[in-house]
C-alpha cells in the first residue's frame, strides 16, 4: 500500500488545497494519508476529501483512508502524536513543537517510551519533527543552522537506536522538506521524517515529493513523503463507508478482501525426518552440547521423533490442536528449533511474536535455530505458480488461506532482536542448500 505523510500548513479548509491534495493523492494511488496541521480551527468538522473517508484526528494531526478500505484504529496518546493501526503496522504520526528546543527534546524522550511500549511491533514514526536530524539537514544561508540543539539529536538517536528505527530519507545531499527565505537568507531543512523498523527497509520505499510545495499545483509549503509499505489493507464493511466517491461516479474501488490465514495447511506429511533436523543433529547438537530440544511449530512431529532417536530429550509444540502437540509445561530447553515457520506467517509482527514464544522456551544461555525458505526459492515458486502478492509475500493458495515469504538471514536476525535473541558468534554452518538458517543465542540473565 502507499501512504502519504505531509504537513498541510492548515490549508485544507480552502477548496483549492483540498482539490490539489485529492488530485495528487489519486494521481499517485495513495491509500492512506496522515497529515500534520491539516486545518483550522483545530476542533472544526474535518473537511471532506474526495475519494477518502476521515479516520480520526483533529486540526493537529489527522488521518484519511481511501474509500472502500476498512478504517484503521486511531488514538491520540498526546496532542502532538497520533497512533494508527494499519493491519500489523503501528504508525506514530507526530508534529513536534515548532518553537522550543527543550520541548522537542522532551517529546522525543516520551516518543521513545511510546515506541518501547509497542513491545517490538513493526513501527513507522513519521511526520513533522521540526528539527534537522544531522547538521547538514539544516542550513541558514550557506552555513549550518543552529536551530536544532545537540540535546534534540541525542534524544532522536536514543529513539532510533532503542526501537531499531532507520531514518529512511537520510541521503546525501539532503532532500529538504522546506525551503524559505528568513531575514533575507535562504533557510532549508529536512525535518519531515519517516523512521522505520529496520527489518522493513528492504521491502519499503520512501520518496520525498517537493512538487506539492512548488509550482502551479502546490497545495502546501512542505514536501510530502510517499511511503510504499509491504502490507495489504482490508476492504471495508458496508457500514464503514459513510460517503464514497463511487456513489457519484459508479466506479467500484479496487480492494483486497480479508481472508482467514491457515498456516498449518502448509505443514508437510513426512515419513522421514526433514533434512534440516538431520543437519541439526549432525552439525549442531554436539558442538553446542545440547541435551534437550523443543521443535517449535513441529507440525505432525516427524522431526521430534528424529531428535528422540538421536538420544535427545525432545518435545514438540504446534499451536494447531489437531496435530496433537500441546504447549509443553517445561521452559528450559538447551535448543529450540523453528523450521519453516516464519515464512508461512503473513506479517512481520506474527513472525516476531513467534520468535518471542520460541525464545521463551530456551534456557538462559541456550540457543534457537531458525530455518526458512529463501527469497529466491519463494520468488521462483510464486512465478511458477502464479501466486498473488499479499503483504510482503504471496498467497500460495487463496482458497486454503496459505501464505509464503522468503526470508534471508539478515531479516531473521533483525526480527530476532525484538525477541531478545542475538546471532551466535562462530556458529556451525548447516549444509542446507537452497534454504536459509540462523543460529541464535539467548543471553544469560
Buried (B, 14 or more C-beta within 10 A) or exposed (E): BBBBBBBBBBBBBEEEBBBBBBEBBBEBEBBBBBBBBBBEEBEEEBBBBBBBBBBBBBBBBBBBBBBBBBBBEBEBBBEBBBBBEBBBBBBBBBBBBEEEBEBBBBBBBBBBEBBEEBEBBBBBBBBBBBBBBBEEBBBBEEEBBEBBBEBBBEBBEBBBEEBBBBBBBBEEEBBBBBBEEEEEEEBBBBBBBBBBBBBBBEBBEBBBBBBBBEEEEBBBBBBBBBBBBBBBBBBBEEEBBEEBBBEEEEEEBEBBEEBEBBBBEBBEEBEEBBBBBBBBBBBBBEEBEBEBBBBBBBBBBBBBBBBBEBEBBBBBBBBBEEBEBEEEEEEEBBBBBBBBBBBBBBBBBBBBBBBBBBBEBBBEEBBBBBBBBBBEBBBEBBEEEEBEEBBBBBBBBBEBBBBBBBBBBEBBBBBBBBBBBEBBEEBBEBEBEEBBBBBBBBEEE
